[in-house]
Amino acid sequence: MEQLPKVLLFSNSLSSGLIWKFRLQAINLSILMEPNMSQVVERALVENPDLILLDFGLLDDFALKMTRKLREQQACPLIVLLGTRDAGSALNVYGAGVDDCVIKPVEVELFIAKINAWLRRRMVMPLEMLNPLRVGELYLDPPGKVLTIDGGIIIRLTNIEVRLLYVLMSHAGRTLQTDDLISLVWKNKEDVCRAILKNSIYRLRQKLESEPANLHCIYSVTGFGYKFDLSMKPGTGRFMPAPSSVELIKSSIGADQ
């Protein structure tokens, strides 16, 4: 069963947050509300949302700090609602890395159209538009087509390898169904069979598991698909899979081959 796109929503006004939750659920989005701004970054790491919506009244230094942290750790579209027409506040949130800043009051239908547009854009975003992504000691730079491991190890990747690793890292610890993974990595998915995905996974693993990287992070889940899982087994210095429940995830990242 296909999962609905997930939107992580923070609002410093409970009533405003509930209104947006109701409106967005009506267009078949799964809304995850987080009432505590200090917990938004951690919640985003756990949930891996497809879009993050921050509904601010007035912008303060703490809100900006949390917004910057979100952008550092999340590649999904980041949208801010502001309750002031102060140009300085809008410039500050753009400077913190948001993708769109909308000033309230806003026409509901127009705002929903913006949400849908950002979700569609995430589906077709080219490599050069993808934000860098960090998971643990790994730093993926899509435009540069390189994966850097803390300590100086650099692994160069092909376009497909970048997209494949990007999707898997974006859902670290979760299982992506084989057919879903194909649809997210290849634009012309009808021309791609499971054997092509298997071969692409194999080539990517060869790069990650060769010396000196010796990085084991992509795992086959029998009967389901693949997942990216990265943790270290204490006392060994080697990367081992962390236990996690199997989830079938339908992301909204796709790509040109």
KETITOR-37817 format. One record per residue (C-alpha): residue number from 1; residue in three letters; x, y, z. Coordinates in Angstrom, 3 decimals. Layout:
N
+-----+------+----------+----------+----------+
! seq ! type !       px !       py !       pz !
+-----+------+----------+----------+----------+
! NUM !  ALA !        X !        Y !        Z !
...
+-----+------+----------+----------+----------+
END
This chain:
257
+-----+------+----------+----------+----------+
! seq ! type !       px !       py !       pz !
+-----+------+----------+----------+----------+
!   1 !  MET !    0.000 !    0.000 !    0.000 !
!   2 !  GLU !    1.430 !    3.354 !   -1.041 !
!   3 !  GLN !    2.132 !    5.757 !    1.787 !
!   4 !  LEU !    0.961 !    9.343 !    1.658 !
!   5 !  PRO !    3.641 !   12.076 !    1.417 !
!   6 !  LYS !    4.665 !   13.097 !    4.942 !
!   7 !  VAL !    4.700 !   16.728 !    6.045 !
!   8 !  LEU !    6.294 !   17.658 !    9.363 !
!   9 !  LEU !    4.434 !   20.693 !   10.721 !
!  10 !  PHE !    5.467 !   23.055 !   13.481 !
!  11 !  SER !    3.287 !   25.973 !   14.497 !
!  12 !  ASN !    3.770 !   28.296 !   17.464 !
!  13 !  SER !   -0.012 !   28.631 !   17.507 !
!  14 !  LEU !   -1.996 !   25.477 !   18.287 !
!  15 !  SER !   -5.140 !   26.752 !   16.583 !
!  16 !  SER !   -3.254 !   27.769 !   13.442 !
!  17 !  GLY !   -1.413 !   24.446 !   13.386 !
!  18 !  LEU !   -4.625 !   22.452 !   13.645 !
!  19 !  ILE !   -6.184 !   24.443 !   10.820 !
!  20 !  TRP !   -3.231 !   23.728 !    8.523 !
!  21 !  LYS !   -3.233 !   20.083 !    9.569 !
!  22 !  PHE !   -6.907 !   19.778 !    8.615 !
!  23 !  ARG !   -6.410 !   21.584 !    5.293 !
!  24 !  LEU !   -3.399 !   19.522 !    4.252 !
!  25 !  GLN !   -4.919 !   16.211 !    5.308 !
!  26 !  ALA !   -7.794 !   17.041 !    2.978 !
!  27 !  ILE !   -5.406 !   16.827 !   -0.002 !
!  28 !  ASN !   -4.120 !   13.390 !    1.033 !
!  29 !  LEU !   -0.994 !   14.380 !    2.925 !
!  30 !  SER !    0.120 !   12.720 !    6.139 !
!  31 !  ILE !    0.640 !   15.496 !    8.690 !
!  32 !  LEU !    3.003 !   15.041 !   11.632 !
!  33 !  MET !    2.592 !   17.857 !   14.143 !
!  34 !  GLU !    5.456 !   18.828 !   16.437 !
!  35 !  PRO !    4.432 !   21.514 !   18.972 !
!  36 !  ASN !    7.924 !   21.991 !   20.422 !
!  37 !  MET !   10.363 !   23.896 !   18.224 !
!  38 !  SER !   13.322 !   22.527 !   20.162 !
!  39 !  GLN !   12.282 !   19.004 !   19.116 !
!  40 !  VAL !   11.690 !   19.678 !   15.419 !
!  41 !  VAL !   15.229 !   18.762 !   14.322 !
!  42 !  GLU !   15.180 !   15.454 !   16.198 !
!  43 !  ARG !   11.659 !   14.679 !   14.990 !
!  44 !  ALA !   12.723 !   15.286 !   11.394 !
!  45 !  LEU !   15.624 !   12.858 !   11.783 !
!  46 !  VAL !   13.248 !   10.180 !   13.058 !
!  47 !  GLU !   10.419 !   10.742 !   10.578 !
!  48 !  ASN !   12.307 !   11.589 !    7.346 !
!  49 !  PRO !    9.480 !   13.828 !    6.069 !
!  50 !  ASP !    8.922 !   14.690 !    2.414 !
!  51 !  LEU !    8.369 !   18.360 !    3.309 !
!  52 !  ILE !    8.801 !   20.498 !    6.437 !
!  53 !  LEU !    6.434 !   23.399 !    7.186 !
!  54 !  LEU !    7.328 !   25.905 !    9.905 !
!  55 !  ASP !    4.508 !   28.256 !   10.873 !
!  56 !  PHE !    6.090 !   31.164 !   12.752 !
!  57 !  GLY !    4.313 !   34.188 !   14.144 !
!  58 !  LEU !    7.328 !   36.370 !   14.791 !
!  59 !  LEU !   10.830 !   35.267 !   13.924 !
!  60 !  ASP !   13.398 !   35.128 !   16.715 !
!  61 !  ASP !   17.020 !   33.971 !   16.999 !
!  62 !  PHE !   16.072 !   30.521 !   18.294 !
!  63 !  ALA !   13.705 !   29.901 !   15.383 !
!  64 !  LEU !   16.469 !   30.892 !   12.960 !
!  65 !  LYS !   18.935 !   28.606 !   14.709 !
!  66 !  MET !   16.587 !   25.631 !   14.474 !
!  67 !  THR !   15.825 !   26.433 !   10.838 !
!  68 !  ARG !   19.532 !   26.359 !    9.999 !
!  69 !  LYS !   19.922 !   23.009 !   11.757 !
!  70 !  LEU !   17.013 !   21.593 !    9.791 !
!  71 !  ARG !   18.579 !   22.670 !    6.517 !
!  72 !  GLU !   21.931 !   21.169 !    7.494 !
!  73 !  GLN !   20.340 !   17.780 !    8.131 !
!  74 !  GLN !   17.350 !   17.629 !    5.790 !
!  75 !  ALA !   17.238 !   17.714 !    2.006 !
!  76 !  CYS !   13.450 !   17.911 !    1.678 !
!  77 !  PRO !   11.669 !   21.191 !    0.819 !
!  78 !  LEU !   11.595 !   23.565 !    3.786 !
!  79 !  ILE !    8.785 !   26.144 !    3.828 !
!  80 !  VAL !    8.242 !   28.931 !    6.356 !
!  81 !  LEU !    5.052 !   30.859 !    7.094 !
!  82 !  LEU !    5.721 !   34.287 !    8.596 !
!  83 !  GLY !    3.249 !   36.566 !   10.352 !
!  84 !  THR !    5.115 !   39.743 !    9.449 !
!  85 !  ARG !    5.777 !   41.614 !    6.235 !
!  86 !  ASP !    9.187 !   42.698 !    7.475 !
!  87 !  ALA !   11.564 !   42.164 !    4.561 !
!  88 !  GLY !   14.451 !   41.609 !    6.958 !
!  89 !  SER !   12.770 !   38.592 !    8.542 !
!  90 !  ALA !   12.064 !   37.062 !    5.146 !
!  91 !  LEU !   15.684 !   37.578 !    4.089 !
!  92 !  ASN !   16.874 !   35.983 !    7.321 !
!  93 !  VAL !   14.878 !   32.785 !    6.804 !
!  94 !  TYR !   16.044 !   32.560 !    3.195 !
!  95 !  GLY !   19.565 !   33.008 !    4.499 !
!  96 !  ALA !   18.946 !   30.117 !    6.905 !
!  97 !  GLY !   18.285 !   27.864 !    3.903 !
!  98 !  VAL !   14.515 !   27.709 !    3.449 !
!  99 !  ASP !   13.128 !   27.022 !   -0.009 !
! 100 !  ASP !   10.093 !   29.277 !    0.261 !
! 101 !  CYS !    8.866 !   31.990 !    2.633 !
! 102 !  VAL !    5.154 !   32.795 !    2.618 !
! 103 !  ILE !    3.762 !   35.852 !    4.392 !
! 104 !  LYS !    0.470 !   35.517 !    6.273 !
! 105 !  PRO !   -2.374 !   35.962 !    5.730 !
! 106 !  VAL !   -2.238 !   33.698 !    2.714 !
! 107 !  GLU !   -4.964 !   32.416 !    0.423 !
! 108 !  VAL !   -5.453 !   28.764 !    1.377 !
! 109 !  GLU !   -5.842 !   27.476 !   -2.175 !
! 110 !  LEU !   -2.714 !   29.329 !   -3.285 !
! 111 !  PHE !   -0.706 !   27.962 !   -0.374 !
! 112 !  ILE !   -1.873 !   24.394 !   -1.030 !
! 113 !  ALA !   -0.824 !   24.843 !   -4.661 !
! 114 !  LYS !    2.636 !   25.857 !   -3.411 !
! 115 !  ILE !    2.851 !   22.755 !   -1.222 !
! 116 !  ASN !    1.916 !   20.502 !   -4.139 !
! 117 !  ALA !    4.385 !   22.294 !   -6.416 !
! 118 !  TRP !    7.254 !   21.736 !   -3.976 !
! 119 !  LEU !    6.361 !   18.067 !   -3.598 !
! 120 !  ARG !    6.315 !   17.671 !   -7.395 !
! 121 !  ARG !    9.602 !   19.520 !   -7.732 !
! 122 !  ARG !   11.177 !   17.155 !   -5.244 !
! 123 !  MET !   10.173 !   14.316 !   -7.554 !
! 124 !  VAL !   12.037 !   15.706 !  -10.582 !
! 125 !  MET !   14.840 !   17.703 !   -8.987 !
! 126 !  PRO !   18.129 !   17.363 !  -10.946 !
! 127 !  LEU !   21.402 !   16.523 !   -9.204 !
! 128 !  GLU !   22.611 !   20.104 !   -9.140 !
! 129 !  MET !   19.490 !   21.135 !   -7.225 !
! 130 !  LEU !   19.788 !   18.459 !   -4.536 !
! 131 !  ASN !   21.135 !   19.685 !   -1.209 !
! 132 !  PRO !   24.115 !   17.920 !    0.386 !
! 133 !  LEU !   23.071 !   15.186 !    2.798 !
! 134 !  ARG !   24.814 !   13.956 !    5.946 !
! 135 !  VAL !   24.095 !   10.706 !    7.769 !
! 136 !  GLY !   26.513 !    9.928 !   10.591 !
! 137 !  GLU !   30.068 !   10.089 !    9.247 !
! 138 !  LEU !   28.921 !   10.183 !    5.627 !
! 139 !  TYR !   28.521 !   13.376 !    3.604 !
! 140 !  LEU !   26.950 !   13.095 !    0.153 !
! 141 !  ASP !   27.510 !   15.977 !   -2.273 !
! 142 !  PRO !   25.120 !   15.347 !   -5.213 !
! 143 !  PRO !   26.365 !   18.171 !   -7.508 !
! 144 !  GLY !   29.965 !   17.088 !   -6.945 !
! 145 !  LYS !   29.030 !   13.392 !   -7.304 !
! 146 !  VAL !   31.166 !   12.426 !   -4.317 !
! 147 !  LEU !   30.636 !   10.724 !   -0.973 !
! 148 !  THR !   33.012 !   11.830 !    1.769 !
! 149 !  ILE !   33.619 !    9.810 !    4.921 !
! 150 !  ASP !   34.879 !   11.723 !    7.952 !
! 151 !  GLY !   38.630 !   11.234 !    8.055 !
! 152 !  GLY !   39.223 !   12.157 !    4.428 !
! 153 !  ILE !   38.051 !    9.163 !    2.368 !
! 154 !  ILE !   36.415 !   10.316 !   -0.874 !
! 155 !  ILE !   34.355 !    8.030 !   -3.115 !
! 156 !  ARG !   33.402 !    9.248 !   -6.591 !
! 157 !  LEU !   29.991 !    8.231 !   -7.899 !
! 158 !  THR !   28.070 !    8.091 !  -11.178 !
! 159 !  ASN !   24.773 !    9.946 !  -11.642 !
! 160 !  ILE !   22.731 !    6.804 !  -10.941 !
! 161 !  GLU !   24.865 !    5.905 !   -7.935 !
! 162 !  VAL !   24.336 !    9.403 !   -6.513 !
! 163 !  ARG !   20.583 !    9.173 !   -6.938 !
! 164 !  LEU !   20.431 !    5.647 !   -5.560 !
! 165 !  LEU !   22.505 !    6.523 !   -2.496 !
! 166 !  TYR !   20.631 !    9.796 !   -2.022 !
! 167 !  VAL !   17.258 !    8.048 !   -1.830 !
! 168 !  LEU !   18.573 !    5.339 !    0.496 !
! 169 !  MET !   20.347 !    7.803 !    2.808 !
! 170 !  SER !   17.254 !   10.013 !    2.906 !
! 171 !  HIS !   15.405 !    7.073 !    4.456 !
! 172 !  ALA !   18.170 !    5.682 !    6.659 !
! 173 !  GLY !   17.022 !    2.664 !    8.659 !
! 174 !  ARG !   13.921 !    2.158 !    6.523 !
! 175 !  THR !   13.285 !   -0.409 !    3.843 !
! 176 !  LEU !   12.460 !    0.816 !    0.353 !
! 177 !  GLN !   10.439 !   -1.584 !   -1.749 !
! 178 !  THR !   12.229 !   -2.615 !   -4.948 !
! 179 !  ASP !    9.652 !   -1.175 !   -7.362 !
! 180 !  ASP !    9.433 !    2.055 !   -5.384 !
! 181 !  LEU !   13.211 !    2.432 !   -5.441 !
! 182 !  ILE !   13.257 !    1.995 !   -9.208 !
! 183 !  SER !   10.592 !    4.673 !   -9.659 !
! 184 !  LEU !   12.537 !    7.096 !   -7.472 !
! 185 !  VAL !   15.918 !    6.683 !   -9.134 !
! 186 !  TRP !   15.050 !    6.283 !  -12.816 !
! 187 !  LYS !   12.726 !    8.623 !  -14.677 !
! 188 !  ASN !   11.938 !    6.081 !  -17.389 !
! 189 !  LYS !   11.126 !    3.375 !  -14.876 !
! 190 !  GLU !    9.306 !    1.260 !  -17.472 !
! 191 !  ASP !   12.697 !    0.572 !  -19.110 !
! 192 !  VAL !   14.312 !   -0.532 !  -15.851 !
! 193 !  CYS !   13.987 !   -4.074 !  -14.520 !
! 194 !  ARG !   14.919 !   -5.416 !  -11.104 !
! 195 !  ALA !   18.137 !   -6.853 !  -12.527 !
! 196 !  ILE !   19.314 !   -3.350 !  -13.433 !
! 197 !  LEU !   18.625 !   -2.167 !   -9.881 !
! 198 !  LYS !   20.420 !   -5.222 !   -8.479 !
! 199 !  ASN !   23.459 !   -4.525 !  -10.664 !
! 200 !  SER !   23.468 !   -0.848 !   -9.657 !
! 201 !  ILE !   23.328 !   -1.820 !   -5.978 !
! 202 !  TYR !   26.186 !   -4.273 !   -6.561 !
! 203 !  ARG !   28.423 !   -1.645 !   -8.203 !
! 204 !  LEU !   27.652 !    0.880 !   -5.469 !
! 205 !  ARG !   28.461 !   -1.677 !   -2.783 !
! 206 !  GLN !   31.772 !   -2.449 !   -4.489 !
! 207 !  LYS !   32.777 !    1.193 !   -4.128 !
! 208 !  LEU !   31.600 !    1.503 !   -0.528 !
! 209 !  GLU !   33.001 !   -1.806 !    0.686 !
! 210 !  SER !   36.406 !   -1.575 !   -0.959 !
! 211 !  GLU !   39.483 !   -0.565 !    0.990 !
! 212 !  PRO !   40.068 !    1.847 !    2.579 !
! 213 !  ALA !   36.352 !    2.663 !    2.996 !
! 214 !  ASN !   35.257 !   -0.807 !    4.197 !
! 215 !  LEU !   31.783 !    0.639 !    4.651 !
! 216 !  HIS !   28.861 !   -1.777 !    4.948 !
! 217 !  CYS !   25.635 !    0.203 !    4.894 !
! 218 !  ILE !   23.350 !   -1.087 !    2.105 !
! 219 !  TYR !   21.406 !   -4.224 !    2.968 !
! 220 !  SER !   18.995 !   -6.471 !    1.104 !
! 221 !  VAL !   15.741 !   -7.191 !    2.912 !
! 222 !  THR !   14.460 !  -10.484 !    1.548 !
! 223 !  GLY !   11.048 !  -10.157 !   -0.017 !
! 224 !  PHE !   10.942 !   -6.367 !    0.319 !
! 225 !  GLY !   13.834 !   -4.411 !   -1.115 !
! 226 !  TYR !   16.833 !   -2.508 !    0.217 !
! 227 !  LYS !   17.729 !   -0.242 !    3.088 !
! 228 !  PHE !   20.560 !    2.021 !    4.195 !
! 229 !  ASP !   21.508 !    1.355 !    7.805 !
! 230 !  LEU !   24.624 !    2.799 !    9.400 !
! 231 !  SER !   25.878 !    2.293 !   12.935 !
! 232 !  MET !   29.005 !    1.044 !   14.598 !
! 233 !  LYS !   29.210 !   -2.095 !   16.686 !
! 234 !  PRO !   30.897 !   -0.989 !   19.935 !
! 235 !  GLY !   34.516 !   -1.995 !   20.268 !
! 236 !  THR !   35.029 !   -3.239 !   16.708 !
! 237 !  GLY !   35.571 !   -0.093 !   14.696 !
! 238 !  ARG !   33.528 !   -1.686 !   11.923 !
! 239 !  PHE !   30.217 !   -0.591 !   10.531 !
! 240 !  MET !   27.394 !   -3.029 !   11.273 !
! 241 !  PRO !   23.643 !   -2.961 !   10.561 !
! 242 !  ALA !   21.512 !   -1.520 !   13.326 !
! 243 !  PRO !   18.264 !   -3.374 !   14.115 !
! 244 !  SER !   15.198 !   -1.579 !   12.815 !
! 245 !  SER !   11.671 !   -2.423 !   11.834 !
! 246 !  VAL !   10.806 !   -2.943 !    8.173 !
! 247 !  GLU !    8.742 !   -0.163 !    6.643 !
! 248 !  LEU !    7.572 !    0.217 !    3.095 !
! 249 !  ILE !    8.245 !    3.829 !    2.164 !
! 250 !  LYS !    7.197 !    5.710 !   -0.915 !
! 251 !  SER !    9.356 !    8.820 !   -1.165 !
! 252 !  SER !    8.843 !   11.686 !   -3.518 !
! 253 !  ILE !   12.334 !   11.918 !   -4.967 !
! 254 !  GLY !   12.733 !   10.839 !   -8.571 !
! 255 !  ALA !   15.340 !   11.490 !  -11.188 !
! 256 !  ASP !   16.468 !   11.521 !  -14.768 !
! 257 !  GLN !   18.643 !    8.607 !  -15.687 !
+-----+------+----------+----------+----------+
END
